[in-house]
Amino acid sequence: MRDCRAHLNETNKKYPEESRLESTIFITEGDSASGSLTKARNVETQAVFSLRGKPLNCYGMTKKVVYQNEELNLLQHALDIEDGIENLRYNRVVISTDADVDGMHIRLLLLTFFLQFFPDLVKQGHLYILDTPLFRVRDKQKTYYCYSEKEKTGGHQKIEGQTRNYPIQRIGRNQSQRI
């Protein structure tokens, strides 16, 4: 985990309330996914927690069983919510997964965990989902980030006529296709 300096549950003169209210933790799919977030983050108010593998599907399980799972136990400890969200360390908890099938599965498993054991985190507006684009369509002057196949087609139509050879890149992968 790459922590930040200001935390919601700490009251000191060094970090005023507005900095503590900006405190955010990004939960990512692993070390490689957290690389760009770590480089671009504000070290004062933004932390990054990298999951190792898929978290446990805790639907219908007891807290005791979930506490025995190392990943979810580390996450609870990082958020400081083992005994409830009164000591929540970050004002915003952002689930930041890839826009692929595995990413959606991890997102769903984390949502299940938070909704089952810490519903107040959601009810009080602390839980967020970072919606990442699927495609990037661009030419030399413009770039369009697309969240669906339909938007990708719209990006094609906006650029078409200007040039015939522009790249479309699936975000999160090293492959791009030329049209």
Sequence and secondary structure as in RCSB ss.txt:
>XXXX:A:sequence
MRDCRAHLNETNKKYPEESRLESTIFITEGDSASGSLTKARNVETQAVFSLRGKPLNCYGMTKKVVYQNEELNLL
QHALDIEDGIENLRYNRVVISTDADVDGMHIRLLLLTFFLQFFPDLVKQGHLYILDTPLFRVRDKQKTYYCYSEK
EKTGGHQKIEGQTRNYPIQRIGRNQSQRI
>XXXX:A:secstr
 B  S  TT   SSS HHHHHT EEEEESSHHHHHHHHHHS TTTEEEEE  S     TT  HHHHHTSHHHHHH
HHHHT TT GGG S SEEEEE  SSHHHHHHHHHHHHHHHHH HHHHHTT EEE    SEEEE SS EEEESSHH
HHHHHHHHHTTT S  EEEETTSS EEE 
